[in-house]
Amino acid sequence: MVARLSLYQHHSIITTVFSVLIILVSTSYGDDDNKDYTDCKKPFSCGLLPELSYPFWGGDRPEVCGHKGFELKCEEGQLPLIASDTLEFRLLNLKQSSRLMALQLVNFQEYICPTQIRTNSSSGSDIHIFGYDLNLQNLNLLYNCSTSSSTVLSKNRISFCNGYSGRSFYGNDDILVNSSGLDVLQCSMRIRIPIAKSFGELLVGDRAELEEVLGEGFNVSYEYDQGPSICEGCMASRGICGTNMTHPDKEFMCLCRDQPYAFVCQGKLAMPH
C-alpha cells in the first residue's frame, strides 16, 4: 500500500521547511552586521522622552549614532538636558518629523547678578546653534561695565543689577550697535541668551520680569549635517544615519549592514530585493 500524506501533513511540512529557511536567512544576515549598525538601528529613550533617533545620542546610545551638538543628558524620570555652547537647556518637547523642539534655560537664576564675574569672558550667540527661527532674538546680559556719565538708557538698554564696581545692562542685539556711551568691550562679562521676541517686548527694567522671561520655554528648529536630504538618502538605501568618529570634524557617515559609507549604502544589501 502506498502511504499518502494528508493535506494537513503537507501543510505542516511546508510550513516547517519555510520557517527553517527564514531562520537561516535571518541568521546569515544578522550575525555579521556591522557593530555600529547594530548599536544604532533601534530608537532609544532618554529620561521621559521615548523613541529618539538621529541626530540625538546620549545615555547608553554611543556618539557614532548621533551628531555633534545633539548629546542628551539622560536622567531617570526627568526630561533630558541638551547643551549649547556655554548654556544648558531642558528639552521640553520634541517633534522629530518636523525637526522642532521646545527648550528651557536651566538654572536661569544663576545668570542674574552672578556672584562671580569672570574678567574678559563672553559667550557667543546661542540663537542659531540648533536652527534659525525668526521668532527668537538674543538677550544680552552685560556685567560690570565701565560707562560714562552720559550713557543713554532706553528700552533696549536697561540697568538691572547693582553690587559691582561697574554697571550692568541687558537688552537685545541693538545694544551692540546703537550704544551711546556704552562700549561692550569694557564689560567684564557678556552672556547672550535666546528668548522669544514676544517675551522680549515685555522687559521694562524690572528684575522679576527678567527672571520670568529667562524661565520661559521657547520653540526652535534644529538642523544637522549639510541638509536633511543626506540623512534621508542614507535611510532610503537601508542605512542608518551616524557620525564618522575617525574624522577630526566628525562628519556624516551612513552606517550600513556590511560597513559604513560616506553617504549611502552601496553593498548588495543596500537596495530592496
C-alpha positions in Angstrom: 0.0 0.0 0.0 1.3 3.4 -0.9 1.4 5.8 2.0 -0.4 9.1 1.5 0.1 12.3 3.3 -3.0 14.3 4.3 -3.4 17.9 3.3 -2.7 18.9 6.9 0.6 16.9 6.8 1.6 18.6 3.6 0.9 22.0 5.1 2.9 21.2 8.2 6.0 20.0 6.3 6.0 23.1 4.0 5.5 25.4 7.0 8.3 23.8 8.9 10.7 24.0 5.9 9.8 27.6 5.2 10.4 28.5 8.9 13.8 26.9 8.9 14.7 28.9 5.7 13.6 32.1 7.3 15.7 31.4 10.4 18.8 30.5 8.3 18.4 33.7 6.2 17.8 35.9 9.2 20.8 34.4 11.0 23.1 34.8 8.0 22.1 38.4 7.5 22.2 39.4 11.2 25.2 37.8 12.8 27.7 39.6 10.6 26.1 43.0 10.7 28.4 45.9 11.3 28.6 46.7 15.1 27.8 50.4 14.7 24.8 49.5 12.5 23.6 47.1 15.2 24.1 49.5 18.0 22.3 52.4 16.2 19.4 50.7 14.4 17.0 50.9 17.4 15.5 54.1 18.7 16.4 54.9 22.3 14.7 56.5 25.3 16.3 59.3 27.4 14.5 60.1 30.6 10.8 60.8 29.8 11.3 61.1 26.0 10.9 57.8 24.1 11.6 56.7 20.6 14.6 59.1 19.9 16.8 58.7 16.9 19.5 60.5 14.9 20.8 63.2 15.4 20.3 62.7 19.1 22.6 60.5 21.3 23.5 60.1 24.9 23.0 57.7 27.8 23.6 54.2 26.6 23.5 55.3 22.9 27.0 56.0 21.6 28.1 59.1 19.8 28.5 57.3 16.5 24.7 57.0 16.4 24.2 60.8 16.6 25.6 64.2 15.6 27.9 66.6 17.4 25.9 69.2 19.4 23.0 66.9 20.0 24.2 64.9 23.0 21.4 64.4 25.6 22.0 64.1 29.4 19.5 61.5 30.5 18.0 61.5 34.0 15.6 58.9 35.1 12.1 60.3 35.5 13.2 63.7 34.1 13.2 65.4 30.7 16.7 65.3 29.1 19.2 68.1 29.1 21.0 69.4 26.0 23.9 71.8 26.0 24.5 74.7 23.5 27.9 76.5 23.7 28.1 77.8 27.3 24.4 77.3 28.1 22.3 74.3 29.1 18.7 73.7 28.2 15.9 71.3 29.3 14.3 69.6 26.3 10.6 70.1 27.0 9.2 68.7 23.8 10.4 67.2 20.5 8.8 66.7 17.1 11.4 64.7 15.1 9.3 64.5 12.0 9.3 68.3 11.6 12.6 69.0 13.4 11.2 71.2 16.1 11.8 71.2 19.8 10.9 73.3 22.8 13.8 74.4 25.2 14.0 76.0 28.6 17.2 77.5 30.1 18.4 75.5 33.1 19.2 77.4 36.3 18.3 80.7 34.7 18.5 82.5 38.2 22.3 82.0 38.1 22.6 84.4 35.1 21.0 87.3 37.0 23.6 89.1 39.1 26.0 86.2 39.3 28.2 86.2 42.4 31.4 85.7 40.3 32.2 87.9 37.4 34.8 86.4 35.0 37.2 89.0 33.5 37.1 89.4 29.8 34.8 86.5 29.3 31.8 86.2 27.0 29.6 83.6 25.3 28.8 83.7 21.7 25.3 83.8 20.3 23.3 80.6 21.0 20.3 81.7 19.0 21.2 79.7 15.9 23.1 76.8 17.3 20.1 74.5 16.7 18.5 76.4 13.8 17.3 79.7 12.5 14.0 81.0 13.9 12.6 84.5 13.1 10.6 84.4 16.4 13.7 84.4 18.5 16.1 87.2 19.5 19.3 87.4 21.6 19.0 88.9 25.1 22.4 90.3 26.0 23.4 90.4 29.7 26.3 92.7 30.2 28.1 92.8 33.6 30.4 95.2 35.3 30.6 97.7 32.5 32.7 100.9 32.5 30.4 103.7 31.2 30.5 107.4 31.0 28.0 109.6 32.9 26.3 110.4 29.6 25.3 106.8 28.9 21.8 106.8 27.5 19.4 104.1 28.7 16.5 103.1 26.6 14.0 100.2 26.4 16.7 98.1 24.7 19.4 99.1 27.2 18.4 98.9 30.8 20.5 98.8 34.0 19.3 95.8 36.1 22.0 94.8 38.6 24.0 96.6 41.2 26.8 95.5 43.5 29.7 95.6 41.1 32.3 98.3 40.6 30.7 98.9 37.1 27.2 98.9 35.9 25.2 96.0 34.3 22.8 96.1 31.5 20.5 93.9 29.5 19.0 94.4 26.0 18.6 92.9 22.5 21.3 92.9 19.8 20.8 96.6 19.1 22.8 97.2 22.3 25.9 96.2 20.4 25.2 98.7 17.6 23.2 101.7 18.9 25.1 102.1 22.2 25.6 105.7 23.4 28.5 105.9 25.8 28.4 102.1 26.2 31.4 100.0 25.0 30.6 96.3 25.4 34.4 95.6 25.3 34.6 97.5 28.6 32.2 95.0 30.3 33.8 92.1 32.3 31.3 89.5 31.1 28.7 89.2 28.4 26.1 86.4 28.1 23.7 86.1 25.1 20.6 84.0 25.7 17.9 83.2 23.1 14.4 84.3 24.0 11.1 84.7 22.2 10.6 88.1 20.7 7.2 88.4 22.3 8.7 88.0 25.7 11.5 90.5 25.0 8.9 93.2 24.4 7.7 92.8 28.0 11.0 93.7 29.6 10.9 97.2 31.0 13.6 97.0 33.7 12.0 95.0 36.4 14.2 92.2 37.7 11.2 90.0 38.4 10.2 90.3 34.8 13.7 89.4 33.7 13.6 86.2 35.7 10.2 85.3 34.3 11.4 85.8 30.7 14.5 83.8 31.2 12.5 81.0 32.8 10.1 80.7 29.8 10.5 78.0 27.3 10.8 78.7 23.6 10.5 76.8 20.3 13.3 76.3 17.9 14.0 74.4 14.7 17.1 72.2 14.6 19.4 71.4 11.7 22.3 69.0 11.2 24.8 67.9 8.5 24.6 69.6 5.2 20.9 69.2 4.9 18.1 66.7 5.7 18.4 65.1 2.3 21.7 63.5 3.2 20.2 61.5 6.1 17.1 60.7 4.1 19.2 59.4 1.2 21.1 57.1 3.7 17.9 55.7 5.1 16.5 55.2 1.6 19.5 52.9 0.9 18.6 50.9 4.0 21.3 52.6 6.1 21.3 54.4 9.4 22.5 58.0 9.9 25.5 58.3 12.0 28.9 60.0 12.5 32.4 59.3 11.2 34.2 59.1 14.5 37.6 58.8 12.8 37.3 62.1 11.0 38.5 65.2 13.0 35.3 67.1 12.2 33.1 64.1 12.9 31.4 64.3 9.5 28.2 62.4 8.5 28.5 58.7 7.9 25.9 56.3 6.6 26.0 53.1 8.8 25.2 50.0 6.7 24.9 46.3 7.5 28.1 45.4 5.8 30.2 48.5 6.5 29.9 52.3 6.8 29.8 54.5 3.7 30.2 58.3 3.2 26.6 59.0 2.1 24.5 55.9 1.1 24.9 52.1 1.4 26.5 50.6 -1.7 26.7 46.9 -0.8 24.4 44.1 -2.0 22.1 44.7 0.9 21.6 48.4 0.1 18.6 48.2 -2.2 15.4 46.2 -1.7 15.3 42.8 -3.3 
